[in-house]
């Protein structure tokens, strides 16, 4: 079990702010505004290199129309610092699930350190001011480019009924279907099948769920990460904004929750109990982004109580999968 | 037993829906489900019931061999403690009497269903390496 960080999170945050300011002095600042539902977020990059790595998946969220800023994220690369960057002072025993470094309950700052990539996110929870540092913008892993800034957006967008959840989402004017389940369960397969058969696309992996009032899914990223094949190394990242821009949906009311399971053969849609859906979805979401002590679980429970839930045996025929999503939307309407 | 038991918050989060309790241990990555009698026992224990009074309350609630009932519910509570879902906490107020639902139902030994499929994912991020081909959250193999 991780211990509470002994080194001061707030002191480290202050040092990181100074490091960011030096990076801006060296590189200049590139400012971008993004909108997610009713939240407008300001991103201030020190230099343009990191913006080039992180913004493509968020390009559709760009918002130059003005308005109040909900949260600010300051971003820079360690390589932009003329001085040695402030070293990360905590070790493995301090780091909890998801890379979370937690201080006492009274600490206003939390940190998330992604050991593999070296990315660091610091959050001043009182001010909704966030810092995001990466070692090198040119070395950001492909999966971070496909779905960047997850920890930062978790805090920047969370609260007041909003939750970043692990789910895909597709739909049309009838509403949206959330695709809930662990990595590898078939969310992307179903989302892309629905996309190519004419349904609107919001996400294959992460959505912003606005659960206050009518539950609404808001798109965050426009990418879809397609499983690799022997001919294609790694996952191919499809940017729907480039490939099928007319299919993008920014938000849809949630009409159903669908839990895909890779089975092969014929697709089969079945009613599921709320408990079945919650068991498939809640642990995955709570453990994917374990930054809110599982508070999201109650939100997901309320959602699956309120809309019909289904399981979908993911077969080999994309048309059948799209048909199953369409059927779920129809059943949800009846 | 005799100690005050409480849910191991904030490391454990739980929700009961349709008579099924779903418990998630956010540190170990293991999650659990309990239905029927197991969910009832979890419900009263999560509400701060005195484990010493649980056997007597179970004997009133459930039809069956008293020895089997006592053994079944005690074993479940021991499992819940062993898995770190319930912890002893002397700072909590005195435990209360278990309030199991009214009426009598046949006893069946409660089973704590345990799911560990998310544990690898917990280890991958951030302390272990990621498979560069499959990407996060898949662990490097070999």
Interface residues (C-beta under 8 A of the other chain):
Chain A: X1 X2 X92 X95 X96 X97 X98 X99 X113 X114 X115 X116 X141 X142 X143 X144 X182 X183 X225 X228 X233 X234 X235 X273 X274 X275 X278 X279 X282 X283 X284 X286 X287 X288 X290 X293 X294 X295 X297 X298 X301 X304 X305
Chain B: X9 X10 X11 X12 X13 X14 X15 X17 X18 X19 X20 X22 X24 X26 X27 X29 X31 X33 X115 X117 X118 X121 X122 X125 X126 X127 X129 X130 X132 X133 X134 X135 X136 X137 X138
